[in-house]
Each structure stands twice: as structure tokens, then as C-alpha cells.
Amino acid sequence: MLADFFSVSTDELLGYKLSEREEEIEAIKREMERLSEVGTLEERISYARNALSRYPFEWKIKENLACCLFYSWLDTRNDSFLTEAEALCKSIIEECKDEDTRCRAIDTLISIYRETKRTDKALETVNLLVPMKYCREFAKSSGIGDGNTEVYIQDEIDKLTDCLGTAITNYVLAEDLPNDASTWDRKIGMLQISNELYRMIYGEDMMFYHVRLSGNYWLISTFQMSSGKEEEALNSLESMCHHAVEYDKSYRRNHGKNYSSVFTDKLIYPEPGKEFHELKEHTECYDKLERLQNKRYDSIRGSERFIAVVNSLKEYAK
């Protein structure tokens, strides 16, 4: 119990087996990842609290709880959740040595300050992060003498591509930017550029990145339906379906395989594990099938093309 409480090496503590502790913590993290997709916020908070009572100095559990509390506050406006989340984040930022966990806590704290209109605090917290040009991927891509420079360059290209593609999607979805009929064609154009960016870097054999195009084509269809462009929306939904199916196929068969593009052929679609996780309690096709239940699609629901999309998604939905 002392070893668990203080999160220290246990060689001196009566033969306590460190490997068992590590295995239990990994199991806790996997369950938190699973609950992040299928659990309610109440379930996630309860589970994280119980885990933290057993391992009070396990920073990733603490960061998970802070994030869940923040999202629960967004739903309930229960200020006690926000106060606790803020305190947890500050504790992680001040004491945690793992930079990835610390950065996630900083990101959550920025969100807390943004949502509560504490702009000065948000800017102060943003400055705790390092500039993009000094990130580890940038440093490695310049070469560090271990013979892996090409891999490091491709890794940087991979991460920059996804960051840029995601930034474009966030640009389209930003809540504090205009979103009326006069902006929809422009937003569709942005998402199409994002899709072309992924195609340029990964080629047609996108494996994991099919999921990005699936999401973008779904978003495009929402703007097209709102504009009354039903035929164009059906085209987008067919593309969405294609990439959703290809992603789900790839998830089942391509882990451990190399990408084929000249920009990424030294990289592999990694196995889910400590350094890589996909939220796959449900498939991408399941997710897109759920989104098609929205009433915006009622006017085309009887179309043969729409029905074909639904049937294709059902084949891989679980």
C-alpha cells in the first residue's frame, strides 16, 4: 500500500512486485480509454476517482479525471467540478515529470480559462507550452546521428500533415467564427483542400487516415444539405462511406504494415498499445451510420443512393 500510495520503486518494500503494479496501471489506462468512447461522464469520473484513490500519484489517472470533470462542468455547470479540475491540472503542471501528460493538463487548463472568459489566465497558461519549431519531432528531423534521419523526417511530415488537416477542420467548426449560408461554400472548399492534403502525403493507401476523409466528407454533406444541394450531398456521403469502410478494413488488417507513399513508406500503422490507441469500441461505419439518423437527411432518405450508403455502412458497423 505504501508503494502504491507514493508511486515509488518498491525493491526495498518487502518484496512488492513492481511488475504487478505496472500491469494493473496499464489495465486501468486501457479501461479509461474504453470508457472515453462508450462510458458516460459519471461512469468515467467514478472510475477515475476509484483508480486515483489507489494510485494517488499516477499522473495520467489524475489528468483523465481533470478532463472528465471539465467536460461534466460543460454539461452541468456544477462549479465544484470546475474547481476540482482546475486544481488537478495545476498539480500536474507543477509536479508531473512526464511532458505529454503535463501538456495535456495545460491544454485542459487553457480550455477551463477559455470557457470561463479568463483570457489573461488562458494566455498565461498557453505560454507554458514550447513553440512549435522546438518540438521533439522537429529536432529529430534535423538528424541526431543514429542513422534514423529518414524515419524522423517522415514522422515529422506525418504529424505536420495531420496537425494541418485537423487545424483546417477546426477552422471550419470554430464556434466563434461565422457559420451562415454565405460561409458554407468556403468551408466546403477548405475541407476539400484538407482531403487533397491527405491524398498528397499518403496516396490512395491511407490506412489510418481514411478516418480523416470520412469525417471531412460527412461535414461537407451537412453544408450541402443545408444549401439544398442534395445530389452533391449524396456524392459526399458515398465518399464518406468509402473511406469509413476502408478505415474499418484497415483497422482489422493493416496494423504493423508500412504506408506506401514516398513521404511515409518508412512509417508503419502501429499496433494499439502504450504509445498508440484508437477508440474502437465501435467502428467508424457505426459512427457514420449514427450520424445519418439526423433529420437533415430526411429528404433523401428514400433515395436508392442513400439506402446503398446505409447498407454498406451496416455491413461493417458494430
Order of alpha helices (4+ residues) and beta strands (2+ residues): alpha-alpha-alpha-alpha-alpha-alpha-alpha-alpha-alpha-alpha-alpha-alpha-alpha-alpha
